[in-house]
Amino acid sequence: MGYVKCWTTVPVILFIAGCSSPPPPPKNNVFDPLTQQMDKARDVQKTVDEEAERKRKAIDDQERGESNR
């Protein structure tokens, strides 16, 4: 009789455990400071690239004799 209780209880427990939602991912991890630095560096690089493109365009316009006014 003990085996019957065990074999009927185990599937119920496994079913409940399998249907439960997974725990939410942690909000902070050890890589957060590094990823924040990388994001900041990408933003700075984007700004530098945009400024360089703007200056290149201004130089090209000047060489062609076009006015920026």
C-alpha positions, 0 to 999 in steps of 0.5 A, spaced: 500 500 500 505 504 501 508 504 494 501 506 491 501 512 495 508 514 493 507 512 485 501 516 485 504 522 489 510 523 485 507 524 478 502 529 482 508 533 485 512 533 478 506 535 474 505 541 479 513 543 479 513 542 471 507 547 471 509 552 475 512 559 472 520 559 472 523 564 477 524 571 474 531 573 472 536 577 477 536 584 475 543 585 477 549 580 475 556 581 476 557 583 469 552 589 470 558 594 471 562 592 465 556 592 460 554 599 463 561 601 461 561 598 454 554 602 453 557 608 455 563 607 450 558 606 444 554 612 446 561 616 446 563 613 439 557 614 436 557 621 438 564 622 435 563 619 429 557 623 428 561 629 429 566 627 424 561 626 419 559 633 420 566 636 419 567 631 413 561 634 410 562 641 412 569 640 409 566 637 402 561 643 402 567 648 403 571 645 397 565 645 392 564 652 394 557 651 397 555 655 403 553 652 410 548 658 411 
